[in-house]
Amino acid sequence: MYRVWDFISEYSLLLIGGALIALVWVNIHPHSYHDFVEYVIAGDFFIGHPHEDAEGHVHRTLTLHYLVNDVLMALFFAIAAKEVWEAVILKDGSLRGKKAATPLFATAGGMAGPVMVYLGLAAVMGSETYDAVAHGWAIPTATDIAFSYLVGRIVFGAGHPAVRFLLLLAIADDAAGLIILAVFYPSGELAPEWLLLSIAAAAAVFLLFNELPRRMDRGDQLRVHSTWVRLKLGFWPYAVAGCLSWYGFQQAGLHPALGLLPVIPAIPHADRAFGFFADAECHLHDQLNALEHALKYPVEVVLFFFGLVNAGVEFNAVGPATLLVFLGLVIGKPLGVTLFGWLAARPLGLGLPEGMRIVDLAVIGCVSAIGFTVSLFIATVAFEGGEVQDAAKMGALLSFAAAILAIVAGRVTRVRRRD
């Protein structure tokens, strides 16, 4: 049973399954699908979509769509943030020092290229089209970590240095995507004073349940106080802080799915990391790794519902935004990654990992063009529900074609698999 679940989890089959069910359902019976997605769980609640009544009072409606996208997806972004945080803060972190320079340059190109292709083609299509779709410029900047990593291993083999490069690029891309979501796509009218609640919650849990026990344990090899906090209180202080931080983000007008991010740095972490969901990290008993691995399977279920409530796009929804998102990903990503990666490796002299060729950058660019999960998410916040949003979502779904493009590119460039 565990082997079956591990297989399903490793290949993100729940996410794919949710998306396929949504596609079939909405094209057979669209009304029942949309009724399901917008099902009202609580009509007047303290969390949910905000709306004003006739007297100007703001009320919130909790729907299934809001529960999945704004509440439960916070767990997914928390795991992504954990990987980014460790890669940046740890002494042997993969995004520290010269070894991260070329992947970071390639990441910048992998985000600039899609934006230029998206907005450039939109401008060519005319001012009316440009005005309708311009707000979705960030949709093709995304890279789906899980699927890109999977396809990268198929193309290069698990032991190829390009897979490590790709993973660094995807993690850095996610970090930049989180910033874009927070800055350019607020969920409502901004009320930044509410961020004080998020900051206070993160600071309090860090000081009381992380820093204070550690200071009390100075000179004590048994670390009695830290051990007591970890064993007796577990994740509960951080869960409470996470809820408060999430609520602060909602009230501040920022996307609440990012609401757990301030709490991640406050959680005790190990002094080393082995990579994205690495098996070796199961032997690390710090609170941050314990939380990540405890959340792994629940997040897979969350991603199933994410695919179910977001991938329901009718096949006739193809429009200009579909073409722009798709071409932004499959053309902009490879061009940007290749150009910026070459500039870093050759003219700037930062080099590439041993055993990796310049031509491998083009293949990595093709692999990273799979935007699926994050592209779908950005599409839902960039546009109001309707034709343009559906068209943009279709472009994100079609980005799976980049996997075929990457496999072909690997054959053409004679990539030697290393397993």
Beta strands, then each sheet from edge to edge (+ up, - down):
strand 1: 40-45
strand 2: 49-52
strand 3: 58-63
sheet 1: 1+ 3- 2+
end
